[in-house]
């Protein structure tokens, strides 16, 4: 169950990135434009935090497919850090504009 939930979280994180990119660019086609995605990921507060979010999500998913999946401490640490990446995105967005 944890593997599926981590996979769903990763897919939804990528979808959120694409939707935010389209919103920032003002064009739905920009969501799939690599230079625009790089610009959002590299030059915005959201992108900088979201890179960490996606990385941590990938680490959680990878951990769940290794022999350490039964260890509670790594799952709690990575899960907590993953959850912590959501706060700066929301608080950063409220300060824009």
N, C-alpha and C positions, 0 to 999 in steps of 0.2 A: 504494500500500500504506500509506503514512504517513497519508493522509487517513482511510482506513478504521480504522486503529489509533487515531488521535486521536478519531474518532467513537465507537468502542467504549469508549475511556477516559472520554469525557464521559458516555456513557450509564451506564457502571458507577459513575461518581462520583455521578450523580443517584440511582441505585438504592441506593447505600451510604448517602446522606443520608436517603432514605426509610426504610431499614431501621433506622438509628440512631435516627431520630425515633420510630419505632414502639417500639423497645426502650426508649427513655427515658420515653415516655409510658405504656408498658405496655398499649398497645392498637393493633392493626393498623390500625384506621380512622384513627388520629391521623397516620399517615404521609401521608395526603392532605388533612389539615386545615391550611389556610393559616395560621391563627393559631398553631397548634402548630409548624409549620415555621418561622415567623418567630421564635418564642420560642427554638427550638433554634439557629437561625442567628445570632441576636443575643445570646443570654445564656449560651451555653456555649462552652467553649474549643474543642471540636470544631467548632462552627458557625462560629466566627470564623476558624479556619484553613481550614475547608472552603469558605468563601466565596472565599478566595484561590485555593484549589485549582481550583474550578470556573471562576473568572475566567481563570486561567492556561491551563486546558485549552481554554476557548473561544478565547483568543488564539492558541494553537497551531493549533487547527483553522482559524481565520480566516487565519492566516499561510499555511497550506498551500493556500489557495484564492486567494492573491494572486500577483503577479509576483515577490515576494521568496521564494517557496518554494524556489528553488534556492540561496539564500544559507544557508550552513552556520551562521554565527555566531548569527543570531537564533533559529534552530531549536535550537541547543545551549543558548543562554541560557534560552529559555523552557522547554525540556525539562528542564533542570537545576533551574530554580525549581519546576516542576511536581513533579518527583521530591522536592525538598526539603520540599514541603508534607506529604508522607506521614510524615516522622519526628516532627514535633510532635504529630500526631494519636495515633500509637501511644504515644509517651512520656507525653503528657497523660492518656491513658486509664489508664495503669498507676498513676498517682498518685491517681485517684479511688477513693473508698470504701475 
